[in-house]
Amino acid sequence: MDILLDRKELTKYPFLKESQQLARQHVESLEAFLASSAGAVALERAKERIITALRFGREFQDDAARSLSPELEIASYALARIIVSCIGDRSLIDRLARYEADRSSFFLASEEAEVRRFVALRLQIDPDARSMPVTDYVGLTARLRDKRWRLVNRDVQRGFVGIEPGEIDELIRERIRAIVADNLPLRIPAGICETLAAVAGEITALQQQQILEEFGEIQEEAFPPCIGTLLQALTAGTNLTHMGRFAITSFLHTIGMNIAQIAEIFAQAPDFDPDMTMYQVEHISGRGGTEYTPPSCATMRTFGLCVNRDKDCERVSHPLSYYRLKKSGAKKQF
């Protein structure tokens, strides 16, 4: 027999159809809502959701949602998706999606069996399943990094993939993440983004500060050999391959270098075209809606860009890991 979640319970799962319907009953016009006192409260909570998503060690028991009406709490979820869409940063979108998935999964773990089943079935996952069709499984686990999720490491029989006890909870969390991230960044009218510009600016500044705290000041001497070689090639006036340009741009952007600084580096290339370079750098950095991460060591090897390997390369599987390793070593020596 199906159940109905009450208004307060729906705030734990704002991605559900029932939650969205509840919020829509109180928001006729987004512009008017943002201009209202209720909208200001929801916007502040939306900002808090995103800022919390940027942090680690979250404690959902102290969730600020308890002090808001269910309608405004759910509206804040929708506003958070709108704000990150205006910003257009792919890593920020991913952080928000993972935060919302972790948050809902936390609450779901303590629910009664009938509520857990209700939510899981709304996500098109049978919480009692011990197998899943291959096509469903592949689509659901495509972004899960642990090797145990790879199809070659699973028990597959007659088109179904075996699911171990306890794994359903992880699959439910991944489904929630995918739902939250679905279609992001959204196409938001320019006027709405202008209204949200101040909040978006605060969040962007905080994100940049976090990048600085994570990677510190940029230290070229800590670059992995592959990135250092690409930089040397540019300095020497050598044209890089498409993958070489992609690798160095995504790496420099991730460690905190801004678009103008990256474009200036490419100005040394013989085929430098200011407009084309700026377009490519902005695209890779996320201005087009998708922020790309630097390729792994395996990918660099595939494209012949893994060169001048040293002993530290044997300890890592990603250029960013090498950079962190070298910087941490430098700090200890100092």
C-alpha positions as CSV (number, residue, x, y, z in Angstrom):
1,M,0.0,0.0,0.0
2,D,1.4,3.4,-1.0
3,I,2.0,6.1,1.6
4,L,2.1,9.9,1.6
5,L,4.9,11.9,3.2
6,D,3.9,14.9,5.2
7,R,5.1,18.4,4.4
8,K,8.1,18.3,6.8
9,E,9.2,14.9,5.6
10,L,9.2,16.2,2.0
11,T,11.9,18.7,2.9
12,K,14.3,15.8,3.3
13,Y,13.7,14.8,-0.3
14,P,13.2,18.1,-2.3
15,F,13.8,16.3,-5.6
16,L,10.6,14.3,-5.4
17,K,7.7,15.2,-7.6
18,E,5.5,15.7,-4.5
19,S,8.0,18.1,-3.0
20,Q,8.2,20.2,-6.2
21,Q,4.4,20.3,-6.3
22,L,4.2,21.6,-2.8
23,A,6.7,24.4,-3.5
24,R,4.9,25.4,-6.7
25,Q,1.7,26.0,-4.9
26,H,3.4,29.0,-3.2
27,V,5.5,30.3,-6.0
28,E,3.5,31.7,-8.9
29,S,6.2,33.9,-10.4
30,L,10.0,33.5,-9.7
31,E,10.6,37.2,-10.2
32,A,7.9,38.2,-7.7
33,F,9.0,35.5,-5.3
34,L,12.6,36.7,-5.3
35,A,11.4,40.3,-4.6
36,S,9.3,39.1,-1.6
37,S,10.4,38.7,2.0
38,A,9.7,35.0,1.8
39,G,11.9,34.8,-1.3
40,A,14.7,36.6,0.6
41,V,14.6,33.9,3.3
42,A,14.6,31.1,0.7
43,L,17.5,32.7,-1.2
44,E,19.5,32.9,2.0
45,R,18.9,29.2,2.6
46,A,19.8,28.4,-1.0
47,K,23.1,30.2,-0.5
48,E,23.7,28.3,2.6
49,R,23.0,25.0,0.8
50,I,25.7,25.8,-1.8
51,I,28.2,27.0,0.7
52,T,27.7,23.9,2.8
53,A,28.2,21.8,-0.4
54,L,31.6,23.4,-0.7
55,R,32.6,22.2,2.7
56,F,33.4,18.7,4.1
57,G,32.5,17.0,7.3
58,R,28.8,18.1,7.1
59,E,26.5,17.3,10.0
60,F,22.9,17.1,8.7
61,Q,21.4,16.8,12.2
62,D,21.9,20.5,12.6
63,D,20.3,21.3,9.3
64,A,18.9,24.8,9.1
65,A,15.9,23.5,7.3
66,R,14.2,22.9,10.7
67,S,13.6,26.6,11.1
68,L,12.0,27.2,7.7
69,S,8.5,26.3,6.5
70,P,8.5,23.2,4.3
71,E,7.5,25.3,1.3
72,L,10.5,27.7,1.6
73,E,12.9,24.9,2.4
74,I,12.0,23.1,-0.8
75,A,12.0,26.4,-2.7
76,S,15.6,27.0,-1.5
77,Y,16.6,23.7,-3.2
78,A,15.2,24.9,-6.5
79,L,16.9,28.3,-6.0
80,A,20.2,26.6,-5.3
81,R,20.0,24.8,-8.6
82,I,19.2,28.2,-10.3
83,I,22.2,29.9,-8.7
84,V,24.8,27.3,-9.7
85,S,23.3,27.4,-13.2
86,C,23.9,31.2,-13.3
87,I,27.5,30.7,-12.2
88,G,27.9,27.9,-14.7
89,D,30.8,26.2,-12.8
90,R,30.7,22.4,-13.4
91,S,32.7,21.6,-10.2
92,L,30.2,23.7,-8.1
93,I,27.3,21.9,-9.8
94,D,28.8,18.6,-8.9
95,R,29.4,19.6,-5.3
96,L,25.8,20.7,-4.9
97,A,24.5,17.5,-6.4
98,R,26.7,15.4,-4.1
99,Y,25.7,17.4,-1.1
100,E,22.0,17.0,-1.8
101,A,22.5,13.3,-2.4
102,D,24.4,12.9,0.9
103,R,21.9,14.9,2.8
104,S,18.9,12.9,1.6
105,S,20.7,9.6,2.1
106,F,21.5,10.6,5.6
107,F,17.8,11.1,6.4
108,L,16.7,8.1,4.4
109,A,19.0,5.8,6.5
110,S,17.0,6.5,9.6
111,E,13.5,6.3,8.1
112,E,11.0,3.5,8.6
113,A,11.0,0.7,6.0
114,E,7.8,1.9,4.3
115,V,9.2,5.5,3.9
116,R,12.5,4.1,2.5
117,R,10.6,2.0,0.1
118,F,8.4,4.9,-1.0
119,V,11.4,7.1,-1.8
120,A,13.4,4.3,-3.4
121,L,10.5,3.4,-5.7
122,R,10.1,7.0,-6.6
123,L,13.7,6.8,-7.8
124,Q,12.9,3.7,-9.8
125,I,15.0,1.5,-7.6
126,D,13.7,-1.5,-5.7
127,P,15.2,-1.3,-2.2
128,D,15.0,-5.1,-1.8
129,A,16.5,-5.9,-5.2
130,R,19.4,-8.4,-5.4
131,S,19.9,-7.8,-9.1
132,M,19.4,-5.2,-11.7
133,P,19.1,-5.2,-15.5
134,V,22.4,-4.5,-17.2
135,T,21.2,-1.4,-19.0
136,D,19.9,0.1,-15.8
137,Y,23.0,-0.8,-13.9
138,V,25.4,0.6,-16.4
139,G,23.6,3.9,-16.6
140,L,23.4,4.2,-12.8
141,T,27.0,3.4,-12.1
142,A,28.7,5.3,-15.0
143,R,30.1,7.9,-12.6
144,L,31.0,5.7,-9.7
145,R,34.8,5.5,-9.5
146,D,35.3,2.4,-7.3
147,K,36.5,-0.5,-9.5
148,R,34.0,-2.9,-7.8
149,W,31.3,-1.1,-9.8
150,R,32.8,-2.0,-13.2
151,L,30.7,-4.5,-15.1
152,V,33.7,-6.8,-15.6
153,N,34.0,-7.2,-11.8
154,R,30.3,-8.0,-11.3
155,D,28.3,-11.2,-11.3
156,V,26.2,-10.9,-14.5
157,Q,23.7,-13.6,-15.4
158,R,21.0,-13.6,-18.1
159,G,21.2,-9.8,-18.5
160,F,21.0,-9.0,-14.8
161,V,23.8,-7.7,-12.5
162,G,24.0,-9.0,-9.0
163,I,23.7,-6.5,-6.2
164,E,25.4,-7.2,-2.8
165,P,23.6,-6.4,0.5
166,G,24.2,-2.8,1.4
167,E,25.0,-1.6,-2.1
168,I,21.4,-0.5,-2.8
169,D,21.9,2.5,-0.4
170,E,24.9,3.6,-2.5
171,L,22.9,3.2,-5.7
172,I,20.1,5.2,-4.3
173,R,22.5,8.0,-3.3
174,E,23.9,8.0,-6.8
175,R,20.5,8.2,-8.3
176,I,19.7,11.2,-6.2
177,R,22.9,12.9,-7.3
178,A,22.0,12.3,-10.9
179,I,18.5,13.7,-10.5
180,V,19.8,16.8,-8.7
181,A,22.4,17.3,-11.5
182,D,20.0,16.6,-14.3
183,N,20.0,19.3,-17.0
184,L,22.3,21.5,-15.0
185,P,23.2,24.2,-15.8
186,L,19.7,25.2,-16.5
187,R,19.0,28.0,-19.1
188,I,18.2,30.8,-16.7
189,P,16.9,34.2,-18.1
190,A,19.5,36.9,-17.9
191,G,17.2,39.0,-15.7
192,I,17.0,36.3,-13.0
193,C,20.8,35.9,-13.0
194,E,21.2,39.6,-12.7
195,T,19.0,39.5,-9.6
196,L,21.1,36.7,-8.2
197,A,24.4,38.3,-9.2
198,A,25.3,39.4,-5.6
199,V,24.7,36.0,-4.1
200,A,26.5,34.3,-7.1
201,G,29.5,36.6,-6.5
202,E,29.8,35.7,-2.9
203,I,29.7,32.0,-3.7
204,T,32.3,32.3,-6.5
205,A,34.6,34.2,-4.2
206,L,34.3,31.6,-1.5
207,Q,34.9,28.9,-4.1
208,Q,38.1,30.6,-5.2
209,Q,39.2,31.0,-1.6
210,Q,38.7,27.3,-1.1
211,I,40.8,26.4,-4.2
212,L,43.6,28.6,-2.8
213,E,43.3,26.8,0.5
214,E,43.4,23.4,-1.2
215,F,46.2,24.0,-3.6
216,G,47.8,27.1,-2.1
217,E,49.7,29.6,-4.2
218,I,50.6,28.3,-7.6
219,Q,54.1,26.8,-7.6
220,E,55.4,25.9,-11.0
221,E,58.3,23.9,-9.5
222,A,55.7,21.5,-8.1
223,F,54.1,20.8,-11.6
224,P,54.3,17.2,-12.8
225,P,56.8,16.5,-15.6
226,C,54.1,16.2,-18.2
227,I,52.7,19.7,-17.4
228,G,56.1,21.2,-17.1
229,T,57.1,19.8,-20.5
230,L,54.0,21.3,-22.1
231,L,54.8,24.7,-20.6
232,Q,58.3,24.5,-21.8
233,A,57.1,23.7,-25.3
234,L,54.8,26.7,-25.3
235,T,57.7,29.0,-24.1
236,A,59.9,27.6,-26.9
237,G,57.2,28.6,-29.4
238,T,56.0,25.1,-30.1
239,N,52.4,24.4,-31.2
240,L,50.7,21.9,-28.9
241,T,48.3,19.2,-29.9
242,H,44.6,19.6,-29.0
243,M,45.0,17.2,-26.1
244,G,48.1,19.0,-25.0
245,R,46.2,22.3,-24.9
246,F,43.3,20.7,-23.1
247,A,45.5,19.1,-20.5
248,I,47.5,22.2,-19.6
249,T,44.4,24.5,-19.6
250,S,42.3,22.2,-17.4
251,F,45.2,21.6,-15.0
252,L,46.0,25.3,-14.6
253,H,42.4,26.2,-14.2
254,T,41.8,23.6,-11.5
255,I,44.8,24.7,-9.4
256,G,43.4,28.3,-9.4
257,M,44.8,30.2,-12.4
258,N,42.3,32.5,-14.0
259,I,41.3,32.6,-17.6
260,A,43.3,35.7,-18.5
261,Q,46.5,34.2,-17.0
262,I,46.0,31.0,-18.9
263,A,45.3,32.8,-22.2
264,E,48.5,34.9,-21.6
265,I,50.6,31.6,-21.5
266,F,49.2,30.6,-24.9
267,A,50.1,33.9,-26.3
268,Q,53.6,32.5,-26.8
269,A,52.4,29.9,-29.3
270,P,53.2,30.5,-33.0
271,D,49.6,30.0,-34.0
272,F,48.2,32.3,-31.2
273,D,44.8,33.7,-32.0
274,P,43.5,35.9,-29.2
275,D,39.8,35.3,-29.9
276,M,40.1,31.6,-30.5
277,T,42.4,31.1,-27.5
278,M,40.0,32.9,-25.2
279,Y,37.1,30.9,-26.5
280,Q,38.9,27.6,-26.0
281,V,40.1,28.5,-22.5
282,E,36.7,29.7,-21.4
283,H,35.1,26.6,-22.8
284,I,37.4,24.2,-20.9
285,S,37.2,26.3,-17.8
286,G,33.4,25.9,-17.6
287,R,32.0,29.1,-19.2
288,G,30.1,26.9,-21.7
289,G,28.3,25.0,-18.9
290,T,30.7,22.1,-18.6
291,E,33.9,22.4,-16.5
292,Y,36.5,19.8,-17.5
293,T,38.9,18.1,-15.1
294,P,42.5,17.4,-16.1
295,P,43.1,14.1,-17.8
296,S,44.5,11.3,-15.6
297,C,48.0,9.8,-16.0
298,A,46.6,6.9,-18.0
299,T,44.9,9.3,-20.4
300,M,48.1,11.3,-20.7
301,R,50.0,8.1,-21.6
302,T,47.4,7.2,-24.2
303,F,48.0,10.5,-26.0
304,G,51.8,10.4,-25.7
305,L,51.9,13.3,-23.2
306,C,53.3,11.3,-20.2
307,V,57.0,12.3,-20.6
308,N,60.1,12.7,-18.3
309,R,58.6,10.5,-15.6
310,D,60.3,10.7,-12.2
311,K,60.1,8.5,-9.1
312,D,57.2,10.6,-7.7
313,C,55.2,9.7,-10.8
314,E,55.2,6.1,-9.7
315,R,53.3,7.1,-6.6
316,V,50.3,8.9,-8.2
317,S,47.7,8.2,-10.9
318,H,46.8,11.9,-11.7
319,P,48.8,15.1,-12.4
320,L,46.8,16.9,-9.6
321,S,47.9,14.2,-7.1
322,Y,51.5,14.8,-8.2
323,Y,51.1,18.5,-7.6
324,R,49.6,18.0,-4.2
325,L,52.4,15.6,-3.3
326,K,55.2,17.9,-4.3
327,K,53.7,20.9,-2.6
328,S,53.1,19.0,0.7
329,G,56.7,17.8,0.5
330,A,57.9,21.3,0.0
331,K,56.0,22.5,3.1
332,K,57.5,19.7,5.3
333,Q,61.0,20.6,4.1
334,F,60.4,24.3,4.9
